[in-house]
Amino acid sequence: MPDRSFDFAALRSAYAAGASPADVIEEVYRRIAALDDPGVFIHLLPKEQALAAARALPPFAQATRMPLWGVPFAIKDNIDLGGVPTTAGCPAFAYTPDRDAHCVARLRAAGAIAIGKTNLDQFATGLV
């Protein structure tokens, strides 16, 4: 997967050609490490956790009802990801939700794989 686009069409093409979601997750984490920017993610899921989610997906041929099968995604840290702290960019505000926000649950149900929560202006106000 190196040097390949991660847009939807490229991922679908790679999967149709035999790539696995685990291959894509390995590449995602390789690219994150190569970027080496601690300001991007507030919380990056452990690679093994993302790989487990990738391996739990049904085979590509059986994923007809999962339009986002194998698509990695990150969410802003003002949206809940079950079991992962939500801070909205304010550590004093932090809480750990028991479940995903509705939009995250829908992404996962469609076959997408969460990799973490990204940084944002405090409370997503855009003041910076």
TORMI-382224 format. One record per residue: residue number from 0; x, y, z of N, C-alpha, C in turn. Coordinates in steps of 0.05 Angstrom, whole numbers. Layout:
BEGIN
@num=NUM	n.east=X	n.north=Y	n.up=Z	ca.east=X	ca.north=Y	ca.up=Z	c.east=X	c.north=Y	c.up=Z
...
***
This chain:
BEGIN
@num=0	n.east=16	n.north=-24	n.up=0	ca.east=0	ca.north=0	ca.up=0	c.east=17	c.north=26	c.up=0
@num=1	n.east=43	n.north=25	n.up=4	ca.east=58	ca.north=50	ca.up=4	c.east=53	c.north=66	c.up=-21
@num=2	n.east=52	n.north=93	n.up=-18	ca.east=50	ca.north=112	ca.up=-40	c.east=23	c.north=110	c.up=-54
@num=3	n.east=4	n.north=96	n.up=-43	ca.east=-23	ca.north=95	ca.up=-55	c.east=-41	c.north=115	c.up=-41
@num=4	n.east=-59	n.north=125	n.up=-57	ca.east=-79	ca.north=143	ca.up=-46	c.east=-97	c.north=127	c.up=-26
@num=5	n.east=-108	n.north=142	n.up=-7	ca.east=-127	ca.north=129	ca.up=11	c.east=-155	c.north=140	c.up=7
@num=6	n.east=-160	n.north=151	n.up=-17	ca.east=-187	ca.north=159	ca.up=-23	c.east=-205	c.north=135	c.up=-26
@num=7	n.east=-231	n.north=139	n.up=-25	ca.east=-250	ca.north=117	ca.up=-26	c.east=-246	c.north=98	c.up=-50
@num=8	n.east=-243	n.north=110	n.up=-74	ca.east=-240	ca.north=94	ca.up=-98	c.east=-215	c.north=77	c.up=-98
@num=9	n.east=-193	n.north=89	n.up=-88	ca.east=-168	ca.north=74	ca.up=-87	c.east=-169	c.north=51	c.up=-67
@num=10	n.east=-182	n.north=56	n.up=-44	ca.east=-185	ca.north=35	ca.up=-25	c.east=-202	c.north=12	c.up=-36
@num=11	n.east=-224	n.north=19	n.up=-48	ca.east=-242	ca.north=-2	ca.up=-59	c.east=-227	c.north=-18	c.up=-80
@num=12	n.east=-211	n.north=-4	n.up=-97	ca.east=-196	ca.north=-18	ca.up=-117	c.east=-175	c.north=-36	c.up=-105
@num=13	n.east=-161	n.north=-27	n.up=-84	ca.east=-141	ca.north=-43	ca.up=-71	c.east=-154	c.north=-67	c.up=-58
@num=14	n.east=-177	n.north=-63	n.up=-45	ca.east=-191	ca.north=-86	ca.up=-33	c.east=-200	c.north=-106	c.up=-54
@num=15	n.east=-210	n.north=-97	n.up=-76	ca.east=-219	ca.north=-115	ca.up=-97	c.east=-195	c.north=-131	c.up=-109
@num=16	n.east=-171	n.north=-119	n.up=-107	ca.east=-147	ca.north=-132	ca.up=-117	c.east=-134	c.north=-150	c.up=-96
@num=17	n.east=-146	n.north=-152	n.up=-72	ca.east=-136	ca.north=-170	ca.up=-52	c.east=-123	c.north=-159	c.up=-27
@num=18	n.east=-121	n.north=-132	n.up=-26	ca.east=-110	ca.north=-121	ca.up=-1	c.east=-130	c.north=-126	c.up=22
@num=19	n.east=-120	n.north=-127	n.up=46	ca.east=-137	ca.north=-132	ca.up=69	c.east=-140	c.north=-106	c.up=85
@num=20	n.east=-161	n.north=-104	n.up=101	ca.east=-163	ca.north=-81	ca.up=119	c.east=-139	c.north=-79	c.up=138
@num=21	n.east=-128	n.north=-102	n.up=147	ca.east=-104	ca.north=-102	ca.up=164	c.east=-81	c.north=-89	c.up=149
@num=22	n.east=-78	n.north=-95	n.up=123	ca.east=-56	ca.north=-82	ca.up=107	c.east=-60	c.north=-52	c.up=108
@num=23	n.east=-84	n.north=-43	n.up=105	ca.east=-89	ca.north=-14	ca.up=104	c.east=-84	c.north=-1	c.up=131
@num=24	n.east=-92	n.north=-14	n.up=153	ca.east=-87	ca.north=-4	ca.up=180	c.east=-57	c.north=-3	c.up=185
@num=25	n.east=-42	n.north=-23	n.up=177	ca.east=-13	ca.north=-22	ca.up=180	c.east=-1	c.north=2	c.up=165
@num=26	n.east=-12	n.north=8	n.up=141	ca.east=-2	ca.north=31	ca.up=126	c.east=-10	c.north=57	c.up=139
@num=27	n.east=-34	n.north=59	n.up=150	ca.east=-43	ca.north=83	ca.up=165	c.east=-24	c.north=89	c.up=187
@num=28	n.east=-17	n.north=69	n.up=203	ca.east=0	ca.north=74	ca.up=226	c.east=29	c.north=80	c.up=217
@num=29	n.east=37	n.north=68	n.up=195	ca.east=64	ca.north=75	ca.up=184	c.east=65	c.north=104	c.up=176
@num=30	n.east=44	n.north=114	n.up=162	ca.east=43	ca.north=141	ca.up=154	c.east=42	c.north=161	c.up=177
@num=31	n.east=26	n.north=153	n.up=198	ca.east=25	ca.north=170	ca.up=222	c.east=52	c.north=172	c.up=235
@num=32	n.east=66	n.north=150	n.up=237	ca.east=93	ca.north=150	ca.up=249	c.east=113	c.north=166	c.up=232
@num=33	n.east=110	n.north=164	n.up=205	ca.east=128	ca.north=179	ca.up=188	c.east=123	c.north=209	c.up=190
@num=34	n.east=98	n.north=217	n.up=194	ca.east=92	ca.north=245	ca.up=197	c.east=104	c.north=256	c.up=222
@num=35	n.east=104	n.north=240	n.up=243	ca.east=116	ca.north=247	ca.up=269	c.east=108	c.north=275	c.up=279
@num=36	n.east=81	n.north=279	n.up=280	ca.east=70	ca.north=305	ca.up=289	c.east=52	c.north=300	c.up=313
@num=37	n.east=61	n.north=306	n.up=337	ca.east=45	ca.north=300	ca.up=361	c.east=20	c.north=318	c.up=363
@num=38	n.east=18	n.north=338	n.up=346	ca.east=-5	ca.north=356	ca.up=347	c.east=-30	c.north=346	c.up=332
@num=39	n.east=-28	n.north=324	n.up=318	ca.east=-50	ca.north=315	ca.up=301	c.east=-71	c.north=300	c.up=318
@num=40	n.east=-62	n.north=281	n.up=333	ca.east=-81	ca.north=264	ca.up=349	c.east=-80	c.north=271	c.up=378
@num=41	n.east=-104	n.north=274	n.up=390	ca.east=-106	ca.north=276	ca.up=419	c.east=-105	c.north=248	c.up=430
@num=42	n.east=-117	n.north=229	n.up=416	ca.east=-116	ca.north=201	ca.up=425	c.east=-115	c.north=183	c.up=400
@num=43	n.east=-93	n.north=170	n.up=396	ca.east=-90	ca.north=150	ca.up=375	c.east=-95	c.north=123	c.up=387
@num=44	n.east=-113	n.north=108	n.up=376	ca.east=-118	ca.north=81	ca.up=386	c.east=-93	c.north=64	c.up=383
@num=45	n.east=-88	n.north=46	n.up=401	ca.east=-66	ca.north=28	ca.up=397	c.east=-69	c.north=13	c.up=370
@num=46	n.east=-48	n.north=10	n.up=356	ca.east=-49	ca.north=-4	ca.up=330	c.east=-63	c.north=-31	c.up=332
@num=47	n.east=-57	n.north=-46	n.up=353	ca.east=-69	ca.north=-72	ca.up=356	c.east=-99	c.north=-71	c.up=358
@num=48	n.east=-110	n.north=-50	n.up=370	ca.east=-139	ca.north=-47	ca.up=372	c.east=-151	c.north=-42	c.up=345
@num=49	n.east=-139	n.north=-25	n.up=329	ca.east=-149	ca.north=-19	ca.up=302	c.east=-146	c.north=-44	c.up=284
@num=50	n.east=-124	n.north=-59	n.up=288	ca.east=-120	ca.north=-84	ca.up=272	c.east=-142	c.north=-104	c.up=280
@num=51	n.east=-149	n.north=-106	n.up=305	ca.east=-170	ca.north=-125	ca.up=314	c.east=-196	c.north=-117	c.up=301
@num=52	n.east=-202	n.north=-91	n.up=299	ca.east=-227	ca.north=-83	ca.up=286	c.east=-226	c.north=-90	c.up=256
@num=53	n.east=-203	n.north=-87	n.up=244	ca.east=-200	ca.north=-94	ca.up=216	c.east=-204	c.north=-124	c.up=211
@num=54	n.east=-192	n.north=-139	n.up=229	ca.east=-194	ca.north=-169	ca.up=226	c.east=-222	c.north=-179	c.up=232
@num=55	n.east=-238	n.north=-164	n.up=247	ca.east=-265	ca.north=-172	ca.up=254	c.east=-285	c.north=-167	c.up=232
@num=56	n.east=-277	n.north=-153	n.up=211	ca.east=-296	ca.north=-148	ca.up=189	c.east=-301	c.north=-174	c.up=174
@num=57	n.east=-325	n.north=-176	n.up=162	ca.east=-329	ca.north=-200	ca.up=146	c.east=-312	c.north=-198	c.up=120
@num=58	n.east=-309	n.north=-220	n.up=106	ca.east=-294	ca.north=-219	ca.up=81	c.east=-306	c.north=-198	c.up=62
@num=59	n.east=-289	n.north=-187	n.up=45	ca.east=-298	ca.north=-166	ca.up=26	c.east=-322	c.north=-175	c.up=10
@num=60	n.east=-322	n.north=-199	n.up=1	ca.east=-343	ca.north=-209	ca.up=-16	c.east=-370	c.north=-210	c.up=-1
@num=61	n.east=-369	n.north=-211	n.up=25	ca.east=-394	ca.north=-212	ca.up=41	c.east=-402	c.north=-185	c.up=53
@num=62	n.east=-388	n.north=-164	n.up=45	ca.east=-393	ca.north=-138	ca.up=57	c.east=-411	c.north=-120	c.up=41
@num=63	n.east=-430	n.north=-132	n.up=27	ca.east=-448	ca.north=-116	ca.up=9	c.east=-464	c.north=-96	c.up=24
@num=64	n.east=-470	n.north=-100	n.up=49	ca.east=-485	ca.north=-81	ca.up=65	c.east=-468	c.north=-63	c.up=82
@num=65	n.east=-442	n.north=-62	n.up=76	ca.east=-423	ca.north=-45	ca.up=90	c.east=-409	c.north=-27	c.up=70
@num=66	n.east=-422	n.north=-5	n.up=63	ca.east=-410	ca.north=13	ca.up=42	c.east=-383	c.north=25	c.up=49
@num=67	n.east=-376	n.north=26	n.up=75	ca.east=-350	ca.north=37	ca.up=83	c.east=-331	c.north=15	c.up=93
@num=68	n.east=-335	n.north=-9	n.up=84	ca.east=-319	ca.north=-32	ca.up=92	c.east=-289	c.north=-26	c.up=89
@num=69	n.east=-275	n.north=-27	n.up=112	ca.east=-246	ca.north=-24	ca.up=111	c.east=-236	c.north=5	c.up=109
@num=70	n.east=-253	n.north=24	n.up=110	ca.east=-244	ca.north=52	ca.up=107	c.east=-236	c.north=63	c.up=135
@num=71	n.east=-211	n.north=70	n.up=138	ca.east=-202	ca.north=81	ca.up=164	c.east=-213	c.north=109	c.up=168
@num=72	n.east=-219	n.north=116	n.up=193	ca.east=-228	ca.north=144	ca.up=198	c.east=-218	c.north=153	c.up=225
@num=73	n.east=-216	n.north=179	n.up=228	ca.east=-210	ca.north=192	ca.up=253	c.east=-232	c.north=212	c.up=258
@num=74	n.east=-237	n.north=218	n.up=283	ca.east=-258	ca.north=238	ca.up=290	c.east=-246	c.north=260	c.up=307
@num=75	n.east=-259	n.north=283	n.up=306	ca.east=-251	ca.north=305	ca.up=323	c.east=-257	c.north=298	c.up=352
@num=76	n.east=-241	n.north=308	n.up=370	ca.east=-244	ca.north=301	ca.up=398	c.east=-267	c.north=314	c.up=413
@num=77	n.east=-286	n.north=324	n.up=399	ca.east=-311	ca.north=333	ca.up=411	c.east=-334	c.north=314	c.up=405
@num=78	n.east=-328	n.north=292	n.up=393	ca.east=-347	ca.north=271	ca.up=386	c.east=-339	c.north=246	c.up=401
@num=79	n.east=-358	n.north=232	n.up=413	ca.east=-352	ca.north=209	ca.up=430	c.east=-345	c.north=184	c.up=414
@num=80	n.east=-324	n.north=171	n.up=424	ca.east=-315	ca.north=145	ca.up=415	c.east=-314	c.north=128	c.up=440
@num=81	n.east=-332	n.north=109	n.up=442	ca.east=-336	ca.north=94	ca.up=466	c.east=-310	c.north=83	c.up=478
@num=82	n.east=-306	n.north=88	n.up=504	ca.east=-282	ca.north=78	ca.up=518	c.east=-258	c.north=95	c.up=515
@num=83	n.east=-260	n.north=117	n.up=499	ca.east=-237	ca.north=135	ca.up=494	c.east=-245	c.north=163	c.up=505
@num=84	n.east=-227	n.north=175	n.up=521	ca.east=-234	ca.north=202	ca.up=532	c.east=-241	c.north=222	c.up=510
@num=85	n.east=-261	n.north=238	n.up=516	ca.east=-269	ca.north=261	ca.up=500	c.east=-261	c.north=286	c.up=516
@num=86	n.east=-245	n.north=304	n.up=503	ca.east=-236	ca.north=328	ca.up=517	c.east=-246	c.north=354	c.up=504
@num=87	n.east=-253	n.north=352	n.up=479	ca.east=-260	ca.north=377	ca.up=464	c.east=-237	c.north=397	c.up=465
@num=88	n.east=-213	n.north=386	n.up=467	ca.east=-189	ca.north=403	ca.up=468	c.east=-185	c.north=416	c.up=496
@num=89	n.east=-200	n.north=408	n.up=516	ca.east=-197	ca.north=420	ca.up=543	c.east=-194	c.north=397	c.up=563
@num=90	n.east=-170	n.north=391	n.up=571	ca.east=-166	ca.north=368	ca.up=590	c.east=-183	c.north=369	c.up=615
@num=91	n.east=-190	n.north=393	n.up=625	ca.east=-207	ca.north=395	ca.up=649	c.east=-235	c.north=386	c.up=643
@num=92	n.east=-243	n.north=385	n.up=619	ca.east=-270	ca.north=377	ca.up=611	c.east=-272	c.north=347	c.up=606
@num=93	n.east=-250	n.north=333	n.up=606	ca.east=-249	ca.north=305	ca.up=597	c.east=-269	c.north=286	c.up=612
@num=94	n.east=-280	n.north=269	n.up=596	ca.east=-297	ca.north=247	ca.up=607	c.east=-294	c.north=224	c.up=588
@num=95	n.east=-300	n.north=200	n.up=597	ca.east=-297	ca.north=176	ca.up=580	c.east=-325	c.north=165	c.up=575
@num=96	n.east=-335	n.north=167	n.up=551	ca.east=-362	ca.north=157	ca.up=545	c.east=-363	c.north=126	c.up=544
@num=97	n.east=-386	n.north=115	n.up=551	ca.east=-389	ca.north=86	ca.up=550	c.east=-394	c.north=76	c.up=522
@num=98	n.east=-405	n.north=94	n.up=505	ca.east=-412	ca.north=85	ca.up=478	c.east=-405	c.north=107	c.up=458
@num=99	n.east=-405	n.north=98	n.up=433	ca.east=-399	ca.north=116	ca.up=411	c.east=-422	c.north=137	c.up=407
@num=100	n.east=-415	n.north=160	n.up=397	ca.east=-435	ca.north=179	ca.up=387	c.east=-450	c.north=165	c.up=364
@num=101	n.east=-474	n.north=173	n.up=359	ca.east=-491	ca.north=161	ca.up=338	c.east=-476	c.north=160	c.up=311
@num=102	n.east=-463	n.north=182	n.up=304	ca.east=-450	ca.north=183	ca.up=278	c.east=-426	c.north=163	c.up=276
@num=103	n.east=-412	n.north=160	n.up=298	ca.east=-390	ca.north=141	ca.up=299	c.east=-400	c.north=112	c.up=298
@num=104	n.east=-422	n.north=107	n.up=313	ca.east=-434	ca.north=80	ca.up=312	c.east=-443	c.north=73	c.up=283
@num=105	n.east=-454	n.north=93	n.up=269	ca.east=-462	ca.north=88	ca.up=241	c.east=-439	c.north=83	c.up=223
@num=106	n.east=-417	n.north=98	n.up=227	ca.east=-393	ca.north=93	ca.up=211	c.east=-383	c.north=64	c.up=215
@num=107	n.east=-381	n.north=56	n.up=240	ca.east=-372	ca.north=29	ca.up=246	c.east=-391	c.north=8	c.up=235
@num=108	n.east=-417	n.north=12	n.up=237	ca.east=-436	ca.north=-7	ca.up=227	c.east=-434	c.north=-9	c.up=196
@num=109	n.east=-424	n.north=12	n.up=183	ca.east=-420	ca.north=12	ca.up=154	c.east=-393	c.north=0	c.up=147
@num=110	n.east=-378	n.north=-9	n.up=167	ca.east=-352	ca.north=-23	ca.up=161	c.east=-327	c.north=-6	c.up=164
@num=111	n.east=-330	n.north=19	n.up=172	ca.east=-307	ca.north=37	ca.up=175	c.east=-292	c.north=29	c.up=201
@num=112	n.east=-266	n.north=36	n.up=202	ca.east=-248	ca.north=28	ca.up=224	c.east=-237	c.north=54	c.up=237
@num=113	n.east=-244	n.north=58	n.up=263	ca.east=-235	ca.north=81	ca.up=277	c.east=-205	c.north=77	c.up=284
@num=114	n.east=-190	n.north=99	n.up=281	ca.east=-162	ca.north=99	ca.up=288	c.east=-155	c.north=118	c.up=311
@num=115	n.east=-173	n.north=138	n.up=316	ca.east=-167	ca.north=156	ca.up=338	c.east=-183	c.north=182	c.up=336
@num=116	n.east=-175	n.north=200	n.up=354	ca.east=-188	ca.north=226	ca.up=357	c.east=-168	c.north=248	c.up=351
@num=117	n.east=-176	n.north=266	n.up=334	ca.east=-157	ca.north=287	ca.up=326	c.east=-161	c.north=313	c.up=342
@num=118	n.east=-140	n.north=329	n.up=342	ca.east=-139	ca.north=354	ca.up=356	c.east=-159	c.north=374	c.up=344
@num=119	n.east=-166	n.north=394	n.up=359	ca.east=-183	ca.north=415	ca.up=350	c.east=-180	c.north=439	c.up=368
@num=120	n.east=-190	n.north=462	n.up=359	ca.east=-191	ca.north=486	ca.up=377	c.east=-209	c.north=478	c.up=401
@num=121	n.east=-202	n.north=489	n.up=424	ca.east=-217	ca.north=483	ca.up=448	c.east=-247	c.north=487	c.up=443
@num=122	n.east=-262	n.north=466	n.up=449	ca.east=-291	ca.north=465	ca.up=446	c.east=-300	c.north=471	c.up=417
@num=123	n.east=-282	n.north=468	n.up=398	ca.east=-287	ca.north=471	ca.up=369	c.east=-298	c.north=499	c.up=363
@num=124	n.east=-287	n.north=519	n.up=377	ca.east=-297	ca.north=546	ca.up=373	c.east=-283	c.north=561	c.up=350
@num=125	n.east=-260	n.north=551	n.up=341	ca.east=-246	ca.north=564	ca.up=320	c.east=-233	c.north=591	c.up=327
@num=126	n.east=-226	n.north=594	n.up=352	ca.east=-214	ca.north=619	ca.up=361	c.east=-185	c.north=622	c.up=355
@num=127	n.east=-171	n.north=601	n.up=347	ca.east=-142	ca.north=603	ca.up=342	c.east=-138	c.north=618	c.up=315
***
